[in-house]
Amino acid sequence: MTDTGWNFADVFETLADKIPDALAQRQGDRSTTWAEFDRRADGVAAALLAAGPGRGIVEQDKVAQYLYNGPEYLESTFGAWKAGLATVNTNYRYTADELVYLWDNGDVVAVVFHGTFAEQIEQIRSRVPRIRTWLWVDDGSGPMPEWATSYEEAAASATGRTVGPWGRSGDHLMLLYTGGTTGMPKGVMWRQDDLFGALDSANKNRLPPEPDLDAAGERVVKPGPRNLPAAPLMHGTGLFNALSNLIVGGSVITMEGRRFDPVELLDTIEIQQVNSMSIVGDAFAKPILRALDAEPGRWDISTLRVIVSSGVMWSSESKAGLLRHNPRLIMVDALGSSEAIGMATNTTTADSVSSGGGSGTAKFALGPNTRVVTDDGRDVVPGSGELGRVALRGFTPIGYYKDEVKSADTFQVIDGVRYSIPGDWAEVEGDGTVKLLGRGSQCINTGGEKVYPEEVEEVLKLHPSVLDAAVVGVPDERFGQAITALVEAVPGVTLDGAELIAHVKGRLAAYKAPKRIVPVASIGRAANGKLDYKHLTATATATDLDT
């Protein structure tokens, strides 16, 4: 195949040759060097290509990862890309019908899965006849099903480098399915060349735009940093950060637990000497900080230098608290999504003051390829109070898989340049910084005023009694929609609704304050930080009817 850009498999193989004995992955007592990472991925690639007589795999067939965090996730991704196949992430929280939709919509022909999901798969196998290869990852949950193939045997079977008969290309895809908050999941199509360029753009020593494997190898003069994806690899936040670390010869450390546990995380940081970590806002930061504050001398986290949060803003109070335990931390809010990487950032260190302040309305510095545009394609004038959507050009996806209508809405051409516009609304301040307001699809119209839930949610989460919060609009005869806040309290604390409403009014315009506070046991935030606003609105509406 004609070379059309950077391909991750080629880069990883180059690094495996350069630093074969360096650590590539570790989970608990399991460690994999770069040479082993490469060799095991070859075995997986060969198993995927050998689909059986008369049922051969073709170029860019789709391989789904139905896995918790662990070495097999990145290993099987590497293997699929070696074979010239496309990968499809799978949310392990999906129900049977959601899995069928995802794998059918994604044209999946092979699935790599943890054994604990065998029973769920058994129920739907007849509904996904296109899938002919099932690679079973033994997690001690039970015997391998008769219809599956042992992942470990496949990974151990490599005899040499594996390449599909069609070769490799920068045009080969990674499909990143994003559930969003409305509608069915959409498969964001990233060309590997574009994804590589987007991830590498954050490096000080960037590689050239055209593939140069010698340069990729020469850039790595020693083993790179150790990254811990606290967020699931099945979502962009965890996966993108892990891939970013691997392309500079680093290693990825995954926790053994399958639920977020701040104690396990802090233990892992200390034992494995983790250097960077990806999280999802205060849903991760607050529990980590509470654990550190409760036992301030228990953990040595001095090796941790960088924490990146993407998808959900996290408060300046949480950042300040973490700095008390590690003054060398660099904490980054990255404004991005499955459809756009690196739109804007907000960086906090001990020597700087968070531009988010204590208002809950974080301000971001726009990236060089980012602008805020109105619906008619004009740039928002700084300080005008006008609102627009954040738009990113450059390294962006090519669209949504098999959905031309949604692709045309998100990926637009403005002034002859193609932009990704996922729907993040923002205001540009007089100094050029951006105040992010939230996704337009969740905007609440109350008495003719537009209110973005995330802005109110961030203010609510600044109150010491609030662990998490979600804001929705419920039908109201007077206002059209009345702002209602569902609030999850800090354990052991009783919420005072009037106090919380006054807290919001003290920081935002009064019309943005909730009319009602609904205490809930859990907001139900997904592992990627997203909220199911449809379900939350139904809960708030039902509660309203009951009162």
KAHU-V348105 format. One line per field, one symbol per residue. psi: psi as a letter, one per 20 degrees, with the letter a starting at -180 (. if undefined). A space follows every 10 residues. Layout:
BEGIN
psi: ???
END
This chain:
BEGIN
psi: qppkapphgg ghhghhhgmh iqpgqpocip qprhghgggh hgggghhhhm iqpjkqqrpk qpppomqrpr hhghghgggg hgikrqqoqp oiiqrghhgg gghghjlpiq ppqqhijggg ghhjhiimih pipoopoojj irqpqhjrqp gghghjipia pppqiibqqi iqqppopphb iqaqqpopop qhgggggghi iiqgnqqqhq pnhghhghho irparpponh qqiiqhgggg hghhhhijka rppqqhqjqp ohghghgggg gilphqqprn bhhggghghh gghhmhjhqo khiohppppq hpqqqhgggh ghhhiniiqo ppooorahip pkgrqopprh jrppiibjij nqqqpqrhkq roqrhjjqpp ppjiiqqrqp pprcnrriap pknhghghhh oqppkjppqp nhjoqrpprh jirpophaph ijppookiqp ppghghghgg iipiipgqqp prpqpphgig ppppppppqp pjppqoghhg ghgghihrqh iiqqhqpopq hphkprhjiq qnhgghgggh gghhhi.
END
